[in-house]
Amino acid sequence: MHNPGFDPGLTQQFTAPFRRVINRDGTFNIQRHGVTWRDFHPYLLLINMSWAGFFATLFLGYLVTNSLFAGGYFALGPGQLAGGDAATAAGRFLNCFFFSAHTLTTVGYGNIAPATLQSNVMAAFEALVGVLGFAVATGLLFGRVSRPSARIGFSPQMIVAPYQEGHSLQFRVVNRRRNSLAELQVKCMLMTVDNSDGSAKRTYTLLNVERPEVLFLALTWTVVHPIDQDSPLWGKTAQDLARLQAEVLILLKAYDDTFSQTVVARYSYRHDEIAWDKRFAPAFYVNDKGDLVLEVQKVGETV
């Protein structure tokens, strides 16, 4: 479908040569400015960051919280914590820090205890902070673990392959994890840069695919766009696509049986990531027992 005014939400304004619309990790190539602290949501940040960053943030928050309360106990002066005094200021601060860790986690070994009203009030407040803080951390951990974990792998390249009496544009996808995906739907869109009126602008054209949906993704799925007379790629060469700075944008949706939720994957192929006159090699075979064996690493292998 070619519509000169069609905009999928990515603007027709041209940015710069050789800039992707969708990055290889599925994120949009867009920078955000002008947001305020009211627009910042720590939950979204902690849910979407890497596992290493998540645990590092939790550990840093744990150290900072204990250090702040340890500073508070230290500022109350000697004698506020029974068993917490030491010969040096550094030793007393360490005792305050470990007492803070015992209180924050509600462990309470008993070797150090609050001895005055001020230290008891601070310990009671810290215990409340600890209960609420660990509840939030547990909720964040559960949110990360319980969200859909489908990881759809795309072939590194698209190919232009012989198809029936002509050619077709193809790419292949595979489920890289063991969870079951069903009712897959795909939409493909060609983005080109139009210079016909003297000013560069993006144009978008939806590509018709031979099979826009499948019921299961147990093996691989080769998505095929026939290059016929109705295709915007009809008569185009690799040089033409390079001149147009072509990029094929892909949106794939599937239903994850494990989490009973819909998962979405985005991907794109630029003109220099299209291999011409290739075919995808088989990515699965039947073993001696009659079982189908899927070789995930061969999702992009061509011949």
PyMOL commands that set and color helices and strands:
alter all, ss='L'
color gray80, all
select helices_A, chain A and resi 37-39+42-48+51-76+89-104+117-146+238-243+271-273+296-298
alter helices_A, ss='H'
color red, helices_A
select strands_A, chain A and resi 81-82+113-114+152-154+158-163+166-175+181-194+201-207+213-216+220-227+247-256+261-270+274-276+284-286+292-294
alter strands_A, ss='S'
color yellow, strands_A
deselect
rebuild
show_as cartoon
